[in-house]
Amino acid sequence: MGSLDALRGLAALGVVLFHYLPYYDKLFGHSFELPQLLTDTLLFGRYGVHLFFILSGFVIFMTLERTRNAVWFGLARGVRLMPALWAGITLTFVSVHLLGPQSRAVSLETALLNATLLHEYLGAEHVDGAYWSLVIEATFYSWMALLFYSLRDWSRLRLAFWGWMLVSYASVIWWKQIPSGLEFLVKDLMFVKYAPLFIGGMLIFRVYRYGRPLAGDALLLALAVCHGLFAYKLPYSLFVLGCFAVFALAVAGYLDWLANKPMLWLGSLSYSLYLVHQNIGYGVITLSYNAGLPGWLGVSLAIITALLLASLIHYYIEKPAQRQFRAWRSRTETAQTVGAPAKVID
């Protein structure tokens, strides 16, 4: 669905512009001032990640339903995430140590822990601040592999999602009252501020695939959509609500006009762009300032650098890894089918 790829690209671009303009200004200071309206608009870019989470929920069933078991699912998700991640970690680690900012440099041991996507659970820093969402993505995939392949029935899955939804609501409403012994489970492993975004995406996929939802599914979807009103402050909660609305319009086909070549190209780069933009971009902007270049030129060079590196990762690492995995999987499944004992027909 081309419009969804375009939305992915727009979300990634929003995150990039947020980091390079208002957030860089907050951290290090720009030499120029943006109009207040533009600054206020760009602050919403940090919530582009929330659109990624809705998208992940939507596409997860496509992968699960065509994957034989949890092992193959884990391998497919691993190949999708890890090769590009390792390239992003390597480039960011080297760039920060060479170009700065030194406040964002991490040790080699920390970088290696990042390569597992378990680093946050082990108390290690992120190589790049944007990697916080990847830990949540990987945790979500783990939950879905466990739930889907153990329950294997929508009615049972829906019951699990109801439980997750209710815990998410209770947790964000009484956030400060969560017992310390439950904080890791609720805030980290169940990521209650974001889980309804994934669940909402899954429910929208079921509407897309199977038509009008049953009353129970419709109510669960409504709760998923409205959860942001409790989880985030105004006006950002309304923006997250808007993300659901825009996503639903795209799924319904009303945003197909977005699926043009530039937007589809940007969408194809969205993951690799997300991986390499933040700290590398900060280094480029800082280096530009040190060289006496105007701030707007430094930001432009950072955007060009991020797009160039993202393109290299996408075309020379992401796509080849996916092709090789699909070919290997096809050969393996064919061999297993050929080697299986013939069925006896009475």
BELVEN-V611652 format. One record per pair of residues at least 24 apart in sequence whose ideal C-beta (glycine too) atoms are under 10 Angstrom apart, sorted by sequence separation. I is the first residue (numbers start at 1). J is the second residue. If there is no record, write none. Layout:
I	J
I	J
This chain:
17	41
18	42
21	45
22	46
104	128
117	141
168	192
171	195
172	196
196	220
199	223
200	224
278	302
281	305
17	42
18	43
20	45
86	111
89	114
90	115
104	129
167	192
168	193
196	221
199	224
200	225
277	302
280	305
281	306
18	44
19	45
88	114
89	115
164	190
168	194
198	224
200	226
277	303
280	306
14	41
18	45
19	46
88	115
163	190
164	191
165	192
168	195
169	196
196	223
197	224
200	227
221	248
14	42
17	45
18	46
86	114
164	192
167	195
168	196
196	224
197	225
199	227
200	228
277	305
278	306
281	309
16	45
18	47
85	114
86	115
168	197
195	224
196	225
276	305
277	306
280	309
14	44
15	45
18	48
85	115
165	195
196	226
197	227
273	303
276	306
277	307
14	45
15	46
17	48
18	49
85	116
96	127
164	195
165	196
168	199
196	227
197	228
275	306
276	307
13	45
14	46
15	47
16	48
85	117
96	128
164	196
195	227
196	228
274	306
276	308
277	309
12	45
14	47
15	48
82	115
95	128
194	227
273	306
276	309
277	310
11	45
14	48
15	49
82	116
92	126
93	127
161	195
164	198
165	199
193	227
194	228
196	230
197	231
272	306
273	307
275	309
276	310
10	45
13	48
14	49
82	117
92	127
93	128
161	196
164	199
165	200
192	227
193	228
196	231
272	307
275	310
11	47
12	48
15	51
81	117
91	127
92	128
195	231
273	309
274	310
276	312
11	48
12	49
14	51
15	52
89	126
90	127
91	128
161	198
162	199
193	230
194	231
269	306
272	309
273	310
276	313
10	48
11	49
89	127
92	130
161	199
193	231
269	307
272	310
273	311
275	313
11	50
12	51
78	117
88	127
89	128
92	131
160	199
161	200
192	231
193	232
271	310
272	311
8	48
11	51
12	52
88	128
204	244
208	248
269	309
270	310
272	312
273	313
7	48
10	51
11	52
158	199
161	202
207	248
266	307
269	310
272	313
273	314
11	53
85	127
88	130
89	131
161	203
265	307
268	310
269	311
271	313
272	314
8	51
11	54
88	131
197	240
200	243
201	244
204	247
208	251
268	311
271	314
272	315
7	51
8	52
11	55
158	202
196	240
200	244
204	248
207	251
208	252
266	310
269	313
270	314
7	52
157	202
158	203
207	252
269	314
272	317
85	131
88	134
143	189
197	243
201	247
204	250
205	251
265	311
268	314
269	315
272	318
4	51
7	54
8	55
142	189
143	190
197	244
200	247
204	251
268	315
271	318
7	55
143	191
158	206
196	244
200	248
204	252
85	134
139	188
265	314
269	318
4	54
5	55
139	189
197	247
201	251
268	318
4	55
139	190
140	191
268	319
136	188
139	191
143	195
154	206
81	134
85	138
135	188
4	58
137	191
140	194
144	198
162	216
165	219
169	223
4	59
136	191
139	194
140	195
143	198
165	220
168	223
172	227
175	230
81	137
82	138
135	191
139	195
154	210
158	214
161	217
164	220
168	224
172	228
175	231
1	58
80	137
81	138
136	193
137	194
140	197
159	216
162	219
166	223
169	226
172	229
173	230
1	59
133	191
136	194
140	198
144	202
158	216
162	220
165	223
169	227
172	230
173	231
136	195
140	199
155	214
158	217
161	220
165	224
168	227
171	230
172	231
77	137
78	138
81	141
154	214
171	231
172	232
77	138
80	141
133	194
136	197
137	198
155	216
162	223
169	230
136	198
158	220
161	223
165	227
168	230
169	231
77	140
78	141
121	184
154	217
161	224
168	231
77	141
76	141
77	142
74	141
77	144
121	188
73	141
74	142
77	145
120	188
121	189
73	144
74	145
28	100
70	142
73	145
28	101
72	145
27	101
70	144
71	145
28	103
70	145
73	148
27	103
69	145
70	146
73	149
24	101
27	104
56	133
64	141
63	141
67	145
70	148
71	149
70	149
53	133
56	136
60	140
64	144
69	149
70	150
49	130
52	133
56	137
60	141
63	144
64	145
67	148
68	149
52	134
67	149
49	132
50	133
53	136
57	140
61	144
64	147
65	148
49	133
52	136
53	137
56	140
60	144
64	148
52	137
56	141
60	145
63	148
64	149
49	136
53	140
57	144
61	148
49	137
56	144
60	148
61	154
61	157
23	129
19	128
19	129
19	130
16	130
15	130
15	133
134	271
53	191
57	195
60	198
64	202
57	196
54	194
57	197
58	198
61	201
134	274
53	194
56	197
57	198
60	201
61	202
133	274
134	275
53	195
54	196
55	197
56	198
57	199
58	200
59	201
60	202
50	193
53	196
54	197
55	198
57	200
58	201
59	202
62	205
131	274
50	194
53	197
54	198
57	201
58	202
61	205
65	209
130	274
131	275
49	194
52	197
53	198
54	199
56	201
57	202
58	203
60	205
61	206
130	275
51	197
53	199
54	200
55	201
56	202
57	203
58	204
59	205
128	274
130	276
50	197
53	200
54	201
57	204
58	205
61	208
62	209
128	275
130	277
131	278
49	197
53	201
54	202
57	205
58	206
61	209
127	275
128	276
130	278
131	279
52	201
55	204
128	277
129	278
130	279
51	201
54	204
58	208
128	278
129	279
127	278
128	279
126	278
127	279
128	280
126	279
128	281
129	282
128	282
57	224
54	224
54	225
106	279
104	278
105	279
104	279
103	279
50	228
101	279
104	282
100	279
103	282
104	283
99	279
47	228
50	231
95	276
99	280
101	282
102	283
50	232
100	282
101	283
88	271
92	275
96	279
99	282
100	283
88	272
91	275
92	276
95	279
96	280
99	283
100	284
101	285
102	286
47	232
87	272
88	273
91	276
92	277
95	280
98	283
99	284
101	286
50	236
54	240
85	271
88	274
89	275
90	276
92	278
93	279
94	280
95	281
96	282
97	283
99	285
100	286
101	287
53	240
84	271
85	272
88	275
89	276
92	279
95	282
96	283
99	286
100	287
51	239
55	243
84	272
87	275
88	276
91	279
92	280
95	283
99	287
47	236
50	239
51	240
54	243
58	247
86	275
87	276
88	277
91	280
95	284
98	287
46	236
47	237
50	240
53	243
54	244
57	247
81	271
84	274
85	275
100	290
44	235
48	239
51	242
52	243
80	271
84	275
92	283
99	290
43	235
44	236
47	239
51	243
54	246
55	247
58	250
84	276
88	280
43	236
46	239
47	240
50	243
51	244
54	247
58	251
44	238
45	239
50	244
54	248
81	275
40	235
44	239
47	242
48	243
51	246
55	250
43	239
44	240
47	243
51	247
44	242
44	243
1	208
95	305
95	309
55	270
92	309
52	270
91	309
52	271
88	309
91	312
48	270
52	274
87	309
88	310
91	313
49	274
87	312
88	313
48	274
84	310
87	313
86	313
87	314
85	313
84	313
87	316
88	317
83	313
84	314
87	317
86	317
87	318
11	243
85	317
84	317
83	317
84	318
87	321
11	246
83	318
84	319
7	243
10	246
81	318
83	320
84	321
80	318
83	321
7	246
79	318
82	321
83	322
7	247
80	321
83	324
7	249
79	321
80	322
83	325
3	246
4	247
7	250
78	321
79	322
3	247
6	250
7	251
5	250
79	324
80	325
3	249
4	250
76	322
79	325
3	250
4	251
78	325
79	326
2	250
3	251
7	255
10	258
1	250
3	252
6	255
9	258
76	325
79	328
1	251
3	253
6	256
13	263
75	325
76	326
79	329
3	254
4	255
6	257
7	258
1	253
3	255
6	258
7	259
2	255
3	256
5	258
6	259
9	262
10	263
13	266
75	328
76	329
1	255
2	256
3	257
4	258
5	259
6	260
9	263
12	266
13	267
16	270
24	278
28	282
75	329
1	256
2	257
3	258
4	259
8	263
9	264
12	267
15	270
23	278
27	282
30	285
2	258
3	259
6	262
7	263
8	264
9	265
10	266
11	267
13	269
2	259
6	263
9	266
10	267
12	269
13	270
16	273
20	277
24	281
28	285
72	329
1	259
2	260
5	263
6	264
8	266
9	267
12	270
15	273
16	274
19	277
20	278
24	282
28	286
31	289
5	264
6	265
8	267
9	268
11	270
12	271
15	274
19	278
23	282
30	289
3	263
5	265
6	266
7	267
8	268
9	269
10	270
12	272
13	273
17	277
18	278
19	279
29	289
72	332
2	263
3	264
5	266
6	267
8	269
9	270
12	273
16	277
20	281
24	285
28	289
68	329
72	333
2	264
5	267
8	270
12	274
15	277
16	278
19	281
20	282
24	286
31	293
32	294
33	295
34	296
67	329
4	267
5	268
7	270
8	271
11	274
15	278
19	282
31	294
32	295
3	267
6	270
9	273
13	277
20	284
21	285
31	295
32	296
2	267
5	270
8	273
12	277
16	281
20	285
30	295
31	296
68	333
8	274
29	295
30	296
31	298
32	299
30	298
68	336
30	299
25	295
24	295
21	295
24	298
21	296
24	299
20	298
21	299
24	302
20	299
20	300
17	299
20	302
16	299
19	302
20	303
16	302
17	303
20	306
16	303
19	306
13	303
16	306
16	307
12	306
13	307
16	310
12	310
